[in-house]
Amino acid sequence: MLAAFSCLERIQAFLEKDSRIDFRLSKWNSSKSDIESDCSEFKDQGETAQSVISIANGNFGWEANKYSLRDINIEVPTSRLTMVVGPIASGKSTLCKVLLGEIPVHEARVSMCSDFGSRKIGYCDQTPYLSNTSIRVSIIGFSPFNELRYKEVIEATMLESDLSLLPGGDATKVGSNGLSLSGGQKQRVSMARALYLDSNFLIFDDIMSGLDANTEEQVFRRVFGPAGLLRRRNSTVVLCTHTIRHLPSADHIIALRADGTIAEQGDYQRLMAEGKYIHSLGIQETDYIKSGESYTTIDVGGGKKLIDNIGPTIQPFATSYLDQKDRMMGDPTVHRHYLASLGKKSILAFIVFGLGWGFFYNWGNIWLEYWSKDVSSAHPSRSNSFYIGLYALFQVSYLASLFFCFLVCFRTMIQSSGTKLHRNALSTLITAPLRFFTTTDTGVITNLFSQDMTLIDHELPMALSNLAMDTCNAIGMAAVIASSSPYLAITYPFIFVILYGIQKFYLRTSRQLRLLDLEAKSPL
């Protein structure tokens, strides 16, 4: 009940948080006339295009009266590549959150001019977020699986070679926040997830900072280049980046100053001709054009190889994992390790008092039989006081054995095992190599000293006590039954065989289910 009420408190605290208010105007939350008045035709590079989003007189920030962006007046053209550049901390990431409607402090009129704008936007943050699932599930997300689209984004983000090196292919678990992947792999998986989404409006926030120069060049060309994936889809793209050498490929450029204001905006050729901020960056366009020409010769026909070598699905991988023998049968060395942590004297005392409890608990029934036979005879050999006194002694011995059995278990054995196991685990963790922390899920380490130690210190001793008491009691009752009805003892071997068969099936299943339960809680 305490655990349940604690969960209810957390749920209640979450439900009482302020609701998200989308300050962007769209056809879903405003009139058509208001949107049409804000959204005009976008003219740049001598072409006319509809604006997908318009911001007028915008001031945005994360704290009240402290704006990161000021005097923002921009329009994002539809079906074009818009690149946002500027110094560090100039507000590029904040601008992405503005387009998503996720900024808490705002003074502006932000209008979504297209139907798809406010309903479904693909977003890729500069710090990738990945849940503890397989690579395939991380990319697909909540969208229906489309094999052609999936292979298309895998090829565009150059993940095919990475998947071929992983033991489980795209069924490999990424761990908490992509623990098992490198920084560049996490960014490309996050990028693939955004590209897989069925949306024509995508926002990318400095998503290639963790890639090496060659991979960055190839990914940019395959995704954003003149013959890239997004160009073929005719998508609207906003890309915030520090890589200025890709600016010539942008249809529209927005340059921010360090104080969060607009330095200039327009197409690349016009901004270079004006000789202001973009011109001062010293972009070598000839180098870009040269590399851009080589782009047309890139062989993008590797999709067939990817199709033939794509990793196995999650189902057989999970099945082979669950079929491991030690997950069904258990590891005897684990039991021996735990028993060694209890101490030999504690175990010996626990067994003695347990057997004493089982004996005195059942011996009372036999003593009552002797008592009844003696008192019902013509000449009783003992008085009632004698039988009552010994019967009381047996009951006291039974209660004393039970008391000392639990005392040894919960006073001595728990303290000994908990201290030794915790000290060994902590010592091992402190001296573990760096490789351990880069390949082990954070939730597993946390559970080591929370859930696991709690189970060992609380539930395991109680289960061990119950097992010992029930076993001793069963042995005593079997002895009583055999002494009074010898023929019933013949059934004991058959009963043992039946119980062994039931337990063999039950334990194999329950052990695996329990392991799955513990593993599922690790990310939490």
C-alpha positions as CSV (number, residue, x, y, z in Angstrom):
1,M,0.0,0.0,0.0
2,L,2.9,2.4,0.8
3,A,4.4,1.7,-2.6
4,A,1.0,2.2,-4.4
5,F,0.4,5.5,-2.6
6,S,3.9,6.7,-3.5
7,C,3.2,5.9,-7.1
8,L,-0.1,7.8,-6.9
9,E,1.6,10.8,-5.5
10,R,4.0,10.9,-8.5
11,I,1.2,10.5,-10.9
12,Q,-0.8,13.2,-9.2
13,A,2.2,15.6,-9.3
14,F,2.6,14.9,-13.0
15,L,-1.1,15.5,-13.7
16,E,-1.0,18.8,-11.8
17,K,1.7,20.3,-14.0
18,D,0.8,23.1,-16.3
19,S,-0.5,22.0,-19.7
20,R,1.4,22.8,-22.8
21,I,0.0,25.8,-24.6
22,D,0.7,25.9,-28.3
23,F,1.1,29.6,-29.1
24,R,1.4,29.0,-32.8
25,L,-1.6,30.0,-34.9
26,S,-2.8,27.5,-37.4
27,K,-6.0,26.4,-39.0
28,W,-6.6,24.1,-36.0
29,N,-6.8,26.9,-33.4
30,S,-7.6,30.1,-35.3
31,S,-9.7,31.4,-38.2
32,K,-8.7,31.0,-41.8
33,S,-8.6,34.8,-42.3
34,D,-6.1,35.3,-39.5
35,I,-3.7,32.7,-41.1
36,E,-4.1,34.2,-44.6
37,S,-3.3,37.6,-43.3
38,D,0.0,36.4,-41.7
39,C,1.1,34.1,-44.5
40,S,2.2,35.7,-47.7
41,E,4.1,34.4,-50.7
42,F,7.8,33.9,-50.0
43,K,10.0,35.4,-52.7
44,D,13.7,34.6,-52.9
45,Q,16.2,33.7,-55.6
46,G,13.7,35.0,-58.2
47,E,11.2,32.2,-57.2
48,T,7.9,32.3,-55.5
49,A,7.0,29.8,-52.8
50,Q,4.4,29.5,-50.0
51,S,5.7,30.2,-46.5
52,V,5.3,27.2,-44.2
53,I,5.8,29.3,-41.0
54,S,5.9,33.0,-40.3
55,I,7.2,34.8,-37.2
56,A,6.5,38.5,-36.7
57,N,8.0,40.7,-34.0
58,G,9.2,37.7,-32.0
59,N,10.8,37.7,-28.6
60,F,11.5,34.3,-27.1
61,G,13.3,33.0,-24.0
62,W,13.4,30.4,-21.3
63,E,12.9,32.7,-18.3
64,A,10.6,35.7,-17.9
65,N,12.1,39.0,-19.0
66,K,15.2,37.3,-20.2
67,Y,15.0,36.7,-24.0
68,S,17.4,34.6,-26.0
69,L,15.9,35.8,-29.3
70,R,14.7,39.3,-30.0
71,D,13.1,41.1,-32.8
72,I,12.6,38.0,-34.9
73,N,10.9,38.5,-38.2
74,I,11.4,35.5,-40.5
75,E,9.5,33.3,-43.0
76,V,10.4,29.7,-43.7
77,P,9.7,28.8,-47.4
78,T,8.0,25.5,-48.1
79,S,9.8,22.7,-50.0
80,R,13.1,24.5,-49.5
81,L,16.2,23.9,-47.4
82,T,16.6,26.7,-44.8
83,M,19.9,26.8,-42.9
84,V,20.3,28.8,-39.6
85,V,23.8,29.8,-38.7
86,G,25.4,32.0,-36.0
87,P,27.9,32.1,-33.2
88,I,27.7,29.7,-30.2
89,A,24.8,30.6,-27.9
90,S,23.2,32.9,-30.5
91,G,19.8,31.1,-30.1
92,K,19.8,28.5,-32.9
93,S,18.4,25.8,-30.7
94,T,16.0,28.2,-29.2
95,L,14.7,29.0,-32.7
96,C,14.1,25.3,-33.3
97,K,12.0,25.1,-30.1
98,V,10.1,28.2,-31.3
99,L,9.2,26.5,-34.6
100,L,8.0,23.5,-32.5
101,G,6.0,25.6,-30.2
102,E,8.0,24.4,-27.2
103,I,9.4,27.7,-25.8
104,P,8.0,28.8,-22.5
105,V,8.4,32.6,-22.8
106,H,7.1,34.2,-26.0
107,E,5.9,37.5,-27.3
108,A,5.2,37.1,-31.0
109,R,2.8,36.1,-33.7
110,V,3.8,32.8,-35.0
111,S,1.6,31.4,-37.8
112,M,1.7,27.9,-39.3
113,C,0.8,28.5,-42.9
114,S,0.5,24.9,-44.1
115,D,-1.9,22.2,-43.0
116,F,0.8,19.7,-42.0
117,G,2.9,22.2,-40.0
118,S,1.3,22.1,-36.6
119,R,0.2,18.5,-36.7
120,K,3.3,16.5,-37.6
121,I,6.9,17.8,-37.6
122,G,10.0,15.7,-37.7
123,Y,12.6,16.9,-35.2
124,C,16.2,15.8,-34.5
125,D,17.8,17.4,-31.5
126,Q,21.6,18.1,-31.2
127,T,21.6,15.7,-28.1
128,P,20.1,12.5,-29.4
129,Y,17.5,10.8,-27.3
130,L,17.1,7.1,-27.7
131,S,15.0,4.7,-25.7
132,N,16.3,1.3,-24.5
133,T,15.0,-0.6,-27.5
134,S,16.4,-2.1,-30.7
135,I,17.8,0.1,-33.4
136,R,14.9,-0.9,-35.7
137,V,12.3,0.1,-33.1
138,S,14.2,3.3,-32.3
139,I,14.0,4.3,-36.0
140,I,10.4,3.2,-36.7
141,G,9.0,4.6,-33.4
142,F,5.2,4.7,-33.4
143,S,4.9,4.7,-37.2
144,P,3.8,1.7,-39.2
145,F,6.6,-0.3,-40.7
146,N,7.4,0.4,-44.3
147,E,10.3,-1.7,-45.6
148,L,11.2,0.5,-48.6
149,R,11.1,3.7,-46.5
150,Y,13.1,2.0,-43.7
151,K,15.9,0.9,-46.1
152,E,15.9,4.3,-47.7
153,V,16.7,6.1,-44.5
154,I,19.2,3.5,-43.4
155,E,21.1,4.1,-46.7
156,A,20.8,7.9,-46.5
157,T,22.3,8.0,-43.0
158,M,25.0,5.5,-43.8
159,L,24.0,3.0,-41.1
160,E,24.2,-0.1,-43.3
161,S,27.9,-0.7,-42.6
162,D,27.3,-0.1,-38.8
163,L,24.5,-2.6,-38.7
164,S,26.6,-5.3,-40.5
165,L,29.2,-5.0,-37.7
166,L,26.7,-5.4,-34.9
167,P,26.0,-9.0,-33.7
168,G,22.3,-8.5,-33.8
169,G,22.1,-6.1,-36.7
170,D,19.2,-3.7,-36.4
171,A,17.8,-5.9,-33.6
172,T,20.7,-4.8,-31.3
173,K,19.5,-3.1,-28.1
174,V,20.9,0.5,-27.9
175,G,20.8,0.6,-24.1
176,S,19.7,3.6,-22.0
177,N,20.0,6.7,-24.2
178,G,22.1,4.8,-26.8
179,L,24.7,3.4,-24.4
180,S,25.9,0.7,-26.8
181,L,26.3,3.1,-29.7
182,S,29.0,5.7,-30.4
183,G,28.2,9.4,-30.6
184,G,28.1,9.5,-34.3
185,Q,25.9,6.4,-34.5
186,K,23.4,7.8,-32.0
187,Q,23.1,11.0,-34.1
188,R,22.6,9.1,-37.3
189,V,20.0,6.8,-35.7
190,S,18.2,9.8,-34.4
191,M,18.4,11.4,-37.8
192,A,17.0,8.2,-39.4
193,R,14.1,8.3,-37.0
194,A,13.2,11.8,-38.1
195,L,13.6,10.9,-41.8
196,Y,11.4,7.8,-41.3
197,L,8.5,9.9,-39.9
198,D,5.8,10.6,-42.5
199,S,6.2,14.3,-42.5
200,N,7.1,17.0,-45.0
201,F,8.4,19.5,-42.4
202,L,11.6,18.5,-40.6
203,I,13.9,20.4,-38.2
204,F,17.5,19.4,-37.5
205,D,19.5,21.0,-34.7
206,D,23.2,20.7,-35.3
207,I,22.9,16.9,-35.9
208,M,26.2,16.3,-37.5
209,S,28.6,17.6,-34.9
210,G,29.6,14.1,-33.7
211,L,30.5,12.8,-37.2
212,D,33.9,12.7,-38.8
213,A,34.5,14.9,-41.8
214,N,34.1,12.2,-44.4
215,T,30.9,10.7,-42.9
216,E,29.5,14.2,-42.4
217,E,30.1,15.0,-46.0
218,Q,28.5,11.8,-47.3
219,V,25.5,12.1,-45.0
220,F,24.8,15.7,-45.9
221,R,24.9,14.9,-49.6
222,R,22.6,11.9,-49.2
223,V,20.1,13.7,-47.0
224,F,20.3,17.4,-47.8
225,G,22.2,17.6,-51.1
226,P,20.8,18.5,-54.5
227,A,20.0,14.8,-55.2
228,G,19.5,14.0,-51.5
229,L,16.6,12.2,-49.9
230,L,14.8,15.3,-48.7
231,R,15.1,17.0,-52.1
232,R,13.5,14.0,-53.7
233,R,10.7,14.1,-51.2
234,N,10.2,17.9,-51.8
235,S,10.3,18.4,-48.0
236,T,10.6,21.6,-46.1
237,V,13.7,21.5,-44.0
238,V,15.2,23.8,-41.3
239,L,18.8,22.9,-40.5
240,C,20.7,24.7,-37.7
241,T,24.4,24.1,-38.1
242,H,28.0,25.3,-37.3
243,T,29.3,23.8,-40.6
244,I,29.4,26.8,-42.8
245,R,30.8,25.0,-45.9
246,H,27.4,23.6,-46.7
247,L,25.7,27.0,-46.9
248,P,25.9,27.2,-50.7
249,S,23.4,24.3,-50.9
250,A,20.8,26.2,-48.9
251,D,17.8,27.8,-50.6
252,H,17.4,30.3,-47.7
253,I,19.8,31.3,-45.0
254,I,19.0,32.9,-41.6
255,A,22.1,34.3,-39.8
256,L,21.8,35.2,-36.1
257,R,24.0,37.6,-34.1
258,A,25.5,36.7,-30.7
259,D,22.8,38.8,-29.0
260,G,20.0,36.7,-30.5
261,T,18.9,39.1,-33.2
262,I,18.7,38.6,-37.0
263,A,22.0,39.6,-38.7
264,E,20.7,38.9,-42.2
265,Q,18.6,36.5,-44.2
266,G,18.2,35.6,-47.8
267,D,19.6,33.3,-50.5
268,Y,23.3,32.5,-50.5
269,Q,24.3,34.5,-53.6
270,R,22.5,37.7,-52.5
271,L,24.0,37.5,-49.0
272,M,27.5,37.0,-50.4
273,A,27.0,40.0,-52.6
274,E,26.0,42.2,-49.7
275,G,29.3,41.6,-48.0
276,K,28.0,41.3,-44.5
277,Y,28.1,38.4,-42.0
278,I,27.9,35.5,-44.5
279,H,30.5,37.0,-46.7
280,S,32.8,37.5,-43.7
281,L,32.8,33.7,-43.0
282,G,35.1,33.2,-45.9
283,I,33.4,30.2,-47.5
284,Q,35.3,28.7,-50.4
285,E,32.5,28.1,-52.9
286,T,34.9,26.6,-55.5
287,D,35.8,23.8,-53.1
288,Y,32.1,23.2,-52.5
289,I,31.3,23.1,-56.2
290,K,34.1,20.7,-56.8
291,S,32.9,18.4,-54.1
292,G,29.4,18.9,-55.2
293,E,30.2,17.7,-58.7
294,S,31.7,14.5,-57.3
295,Y,28.4,13.9,-55.5
296,T,26.7,13.0,-58.8
297,T,29.0,10.1,-59.2
298,I,28.3,8.6,-55.8
299,D,26.8,5.1,-56.2
300,V,23.6,5.0,-54.1
301,G,22.8,1.5,-55.3
302,G,24.0,-0.1,-52.0
303,G,20.4,-0.7,-51.0
304,K,20.3,-4.2,-52.5
305,K,23.3,-5.1,-50.4
306,L,21.6,-3.7,-47.4
307,I,18.5,-5.7,-48.2
308,D,20.5,-8.9,-48.3
309,N,22.5,-8.3,-45.2
310,I,20.0,-6.6,-42.9
311,G,20.2,-7.9,-39.4
312,P,17.8,-10.5,-38.1
313,T,14.5,-9.5,-36.6
314,I,14.1,-9.1,-32.9
315,Q,12.0,-12.2,-32.5
316,P,14.6,-14.9,-33.2
317,F,17.2,-12.9,-31.3
318,A,15.0,-12.7,-28.2
319,T,14.0,-16.4,-28.6
320,S,17.6,-17.6,-28.6
321,Y,18.3,-15.3,-25.6
322,L,15.5,-16.8,-23.6
323,D,16.5,-20.3,-24.4
324,Q,19.8,-20.1,-22.7
325,K,20.0,-23.0,-20.2
326,D,21.2,-21.0,-17.3
327,R,18.1,-18.8,-17.4
328,M,15.9,-21.8,-17.1
329,M,17.9,-24.0,-14.7
330,G,19.7,-21.3,-12.6
331,D,23.4,-21.2,-11.7
332,P,24.4,-23.4,-8.7
333,T,27.5,-21.1,-8.2
334,V,25.1,-18.3,-7.3
335,H,23.5,-20.3,-4.5
336,R,26.9,-21.3,-3.2
337,H,28.1,-17.7,-3.3
338,Y,25.1,-16.6,-1.3
339,L,25.4,-19.4,1.3
340,A,29.1,-18.6,1.7
341,S,28.2,-15.0,2.6
342,L,25.9,-16.2,5.4
343,G,28.7,-17.8,7.5
344,K,29.0,-21.5,8.5
345,K,28.1,-21.0,12.1
346,S,24.9,-19.1,11.2
347,I,23.9,-21.8,8.7
348,L,24.5,-24.6,11.3
349,A,22.5,-22.8,14.0
350,F,19.7,-22.1,11.5
351,I,19.5,-25.8,10.5
352,V,19.6,-27.0,14.1
353,F,16.8,-24.7,15.2
354,G,14.8,-25.4,12.1
355,L,15.0,-29.2,12.7
356,G,14.1,-28.6,16.3
357,W,11.0,-26.6,15.2
358,G,9.9,-29.4,12.9
359,F,10.5,-32.1,15.5
360,F,8.7,-30.4,18.5
361,Y,5.9,-29.1,16.3
362,N,5.0,-32.7,15.2
363,W,6.2,-34.6,18.3
364,G,3.3,-33.0,20.3
365,N,0.8,-35.1,18.2
366,I,2.7,-38.3,19.0
367,W,2.8,-37.4,22.6
368,L,-0.9,-36.8,22.7
369,E,-1.3,-40.4,21.3
370,Y,0.8,-41.9,24.1
371,W,-1.1,-39.8,26.7
372,S,-4.6,-40.8,25.4
373,K,-3.6,-44.5,25.4
374,D,-2.1,-44.4,28.9
375,V,-5.0,-42.5,30.5
376,S,-7.6,-44.7,28.9
377,S,-6.0,-47.9,30.2
378,A,-7.1,-49.7,33.4
379,H,-3.9,-48.9,35.2
380,P,-2.2,-45.6,34.0
381,S,1.5,-45.6,34.4
382,R,1.8,-41.8,34.6
383,S,-0.3,-39.0,36.0
384,N,-1.9,-36.3,34.0
385,S,0.5,-33.8,35.5
386,F,3.4,-35.7,34.0
387,Y,1.9,-35.6,30.5
388,I,0.7,-32.0,30.8
389,G,4.1,-30.9,32.0
390,L,6.0,-32.6,29.1
391,Y,3.5,-31.5,26.5
392,A,3.9,-27.9,27.7
393,L,7.7,-28.4,27.5
394,F,7.4,-29.6,23.9
395,Q,5.3,-26.5,23.0
396,V,7.7,-24.2,24.6
397,S,10.6,-25.9,22.8
398,Y,8.7,-25.6,19.5
399,L,8.1,-21.8,20.1
400,A,11.7,-21.3,21.2
401,S,13.1,-23.1,18.2
402,L,10.9,-21.0,15.9
403,F,12.1,-17.8,17.7
404,F,15.8,-18.6,17.5
405,C,15.5,-19.8,13.9
406,F,14.1,-16.4,12.9
407,L,16.5,-14.6,15.2
408,V,19.5,-16.2,13.5
409,C,18.1,-15.5,10.0
410,F,17.0,-11.9,10.4
411,R,19.6,-10.8,12.9
412,T,22.8,-12.6,12.0
413,M,22.5,-14.0,8.5
414,I,21.0,-10.9,6.9
415,Q,23.6,-8.6,8.5
416,S,26.4,-10.9,7.4
417,S,25.3,-11.5,3.8
418,G,24.1,-7.9,3.2
419,T,27.4,-6.5,4.5
420,K,29.6,-8.9,2.5
421,L,27.6,-8.7,-0.8
422,H,27.3,-4.9,-0.7
423,R,31.0,-4.4,0.1
424,N,32.0,-6.8,-2.7
425,A,29.7,-5.2,-5.2
426,L,30.8,-1.7,-4.3
427,S,34.5,-2.7,-4.4
428,T,34.0,-4.3,-7.8
429,L,32.1,-1.3,-9.1
430,I,34.8,1.2,-7.9
431,T,37.6,-0.8,-9.5
432,A,35.7,-1.6,-12.7
433,P,37.4,-0.6,-16.0
434,L,36.0,2.2,-18.1
435,R,34.8,-0.4,-20.6
436,F,32.3,-1.7,-18.0
437,F,30.6,1.7,-17.7
438,T,30.5,2.3,-21.5
439,T,28.9,-1.1,-22.1
440,T,26.6,-1.5,-19.1
441,D,23.2,0.1,-18.8
442,T,23.0,2.8,-16.1
443,G,19.8,1.2,-14.8
444,V,21.6,-2.1,-14.2
445,I,24.2,-0.4,-12.1
446,T,21.6,1.5,-10.1
447,N,19.5,-1.6,-9.6
448,L,22.5,-3.3,-8.2
449,F,22.4,-1.2,-5.1
450,S,18.6,-0.6,-4.9
451,Q,16.3,-3.3,-6.1
452,D,18.8,-6.2,-6.0
453,M,20.1,-5.5,-2.5
454,T,16.5,-4.9,-1.3
455,L,15.5,-8.3,-2.6
456,I,18.5,-10.0,-1.0
457,D,18.0,-8.2,2.4
458,H,14.2,-8.5,2.6
459,E,12.5,-11.0,0.4
460,L,15.2,-13.6,0.1
461,P,15.6,-14.2,3.9
462,M,11.8,-14.5,4.3
463,A,11.6,-16.9,1.5
464,L,14.6,-18.9,2.9
465,S,12.9,-19.0,6.3
466,N,9.6,-20.2,4.9
467,L,11.4,-22.8,2.8
468,A,13.3,-24.1,5.8
469,M,10.3,-24.1,8.1
470,D,8.1,-25.9,5.5
471,T,10.8,-28.4,4.7
472,C,11.3,-29.3,8.4
473,N,7.6,-29.4,9.1
474,A,7.0,-31.7,6.1
475,I,9.8,-34.1,7.2
476,G,8.3,-34.2,10.7
477,M,4.7,-34.8,9.4
478,A,6.0,-37.5,7.1
479,A,7.6,-39.2,10.1
480,V,4.4,-39.0,12.1
481,I,2.3,-40.4,9.2
482,A,4.8,-43.2,8.6
483,S,4.8,-44.1,12.3
484,S,1.0,-44.3,12.6
485,S,0.3,-45.7,9.1
486,P,3.4,-47.5,7.7
487,Y,1.7,-48.5,4.5
488,L,1.2,-44.8,3.5
489,A,5.0,-44.4,3.5
490,I,5.0,-46.5,0.4
491,T,3.5,-43.6,-1.5
492,Y,6.3,-41.2,-0.6
493,P,8.6,-42.0,-3.6
494,F,5.7,-41.5,-6.0
495,I,4.7,-38.2,-4.4
496,F,8.3,-37.0,-4.6
497,V,8.4,-37.8,-8.3
498,I,5.2,-35.9,-9.0
499,L,6.3,-32.9,-7.0
500,Y,9.7,-32.9,-8.8
501,G,8.0,-32.9,-12.2
502,I,5.7,-30.0,-11.2
503,Q,8.6,-28.0,-9.8
504,K,10.8,-28.7,-12.7
505,F,8.3,-27.2,-15.1
506,Y,7.2,-24.4,-12.8
507,L,10.7,-23.2,-11.8
508,R,12.0,-23.1,-15.4
509,T,9.1,-20.8,-16.4
510,S,8.9,-18.7,-13.2
511,R,12.6,-18.1,-13.2
512,Q,12.6,-16.7,-16.7
513,L,9.6,-14.6,-16.1
514,R,11.2,-13.2,-13.0
515,L,14.4,-12.4,-14.9
516,L,12.4,-10.6,-17.6
517,D,10.6,-8.6,-14.9
518,L,13.9,-7.5,-13.3
519,E,15.5,-6.6,-16.6
520,A,12.4,-4.7,-17.7
521,K,12.7,-2.5,-14.5
522,S,16.4,-1.7,-15.1
523,P,15.7,1.4,-17.3
524,L,13.4,2.7,-14.6
